[in-house]
Each structure stands twice: as C-alpha cells, then as structure tokens.
Amino acid sequence: GEDVEQSLFLSVREGDSSVINCTYTDSSSTYLYWYKQEPGAGLQLLTYIFSNMDMKQDQRLTVLLNKKDKHLSLRIADTQTGDSAIYFCAEWDTGRRALTFGSGTRLQVQP
Amino acid sequence: DTAVSQTPKYLVTQMGNDKSIKCEQNLGHDTMYWYKQDSKKFLKIMFSYNNKELIINETVPNRFSPKSPDKAHLNLHINSLELGDSAVYFCASSQGGTYVYEQYFGPGTRLTVT
C-alpha cells in the first residue's frame, strides 16, 4: 500500500516560521492535503494542493509540492501559540478512494 | 451549524457489549467515511459509502458494520467489543467518491472498552 511519512515532532518559538515536511509514495496522487488536529478535537482541513501545482499560498500558510521527489511541505509564517497542534499530511488514494494519512507532526510553539 | 456531527462524543463500555456510533452530515455530500485513530494518533480508513452503497471495506473485523439509511447518515455498529477497539472514531464526508478535493471530518467519538 501507499505510505505517507512525516517527522513526529517540531518545536518553534512564537513568531518564527514553521516548516512541516511530508513524503508520499503514490505517484498517481491527484490531491494532497494538510489537516490540523487540536487536542481533543476533530480534523480541520487547512489547505490542499492539486498535483499539477508547485505552490499554493493561503494567508500564513504556504504549501510546496515537489512532485519529482514526492515531497510536500507546509510552511506557517509568524507561528502563534494557537498553531500548536498535530498536523497531518494526507494524499487522496484514487484506488482505495479514501485519504491515506501520515503519522502526524506535533507542532509545539513556545512563547 | 455543524457540518458533520457524531454522537456520542464519548463512549465507555465493557468488553462483549454491542454499541453504535451515529454520524450525520448536512453538507449535501454523497460520500461518507469512517476512520479510526489509534492511541498513537495514526488514522486509517475503515469504510466509505457513496450514495448509500459500500465502496471500501478495509481489513476491519466483521464485528464492525456500517449502516447508511440515507445519504446524510452513516452509522457504525460494533458487536462484541474488544479492548483493542478502544480508539477515536471519525466520520467524514465529501462530494464525489472517485475524485475528491475536500473531505470534512466530524469531532470524533472516543470509545473506551474496559
């Protein structure tokens, strides 16, 4: 099956930029996603990018996609304490017709 | 207005019992899903339904049975609960079951089996 991998933990200081990385294996992925999960809460769709795009920007969020290396990143500018959460990378698996998630990156923002 | 809702939010029960989790979406979507999140936060698809028909049934014990009375509802029934079933179960919905670009999740149901 397809794998989506992420680093488990990232710690940054408030005001700095955060970069969360993800690698995926399914070269036929059409859409790639970033979800945010705060403690005790559900998953919030942050942004997504279509596979024919290299970059997508949405306010403080920038998604970069390197399709050749199957690498996806999420940059959060001016990181705030409210950004502390687990961030999941996911790809749309067209064969299984469902999302395949990475293991999640826990972002800790220190004041 | 809640887009995808689940009840109950917490469910504590004993081994061997049968329980159900309900899910409703008011987004007009035609596809609904159940995902399981384990204690290490790993998320995995269990089932998906498109227009009340089962699309995916991952390697899930047949003690788990999804039921979709209509496009807006997908319930999860679990028979003979086991300790290993303890997890957070998320319902989700989207428009389209083949190519999807937005999938919305419910708040989750934390199931604890004692």
Chai-1 contact restraints between the chains, C-beta under 6 A:
chainA,res_idxA,chainB,res_idxB,connection_type,confidence,min_distance_angstrom,max_distance_angstrom,comment,restraint_id
A,Y31,B,Y101,contact,1.0,0.0,6.0,A-B,restraint_1
A,G42,B,F105,contact,1.0,0.0,6.0,A-B,restraint_2
A,G42,B,G106,contact,1.0,0.0,6.0,A-B,restraint_3
A,G42,B,P107,contact,1.0,0.0,6.0,A-B,restraint_4
A,G42,B,G108,contact,1.0,0.0,6.0,A-B,restraint_5
A,L43,B,F105,contact,1.0,0.0,6.0,A-B,restraint_6
A,W92,B,V100,contact,1.0,0.0,6.0,A-B,restraint_7
A,R96,B,I56,contact,1.0,0.0,6.0,A-B,restraint_8
A,R97,B,I55,contact,1.0,0.0,6.0,A-B,restraint_9
A,R97,B,G97,contact,1.0,0.0,6.0,A-B,restraint_10
A,A98,B,I45,contact,1.0,0.0,6.0,A-B,restraint_11
A,A98,B,S48,contact,1.0,0.0,6.0,A-B,restraint_12
A,A98,B,I56,contact,1.0,0.0,6.0,A-B,restraint_13
A,F101,B,L43,contact,1.0,0.0,6.0,A-B,restraint_14
A,S103,B,F42,contact,1.0,0.0,6.0,A-B,restraint_15
A,G104,B,K41,contact,1.0,0.0,6.0,A-B,restraint_16
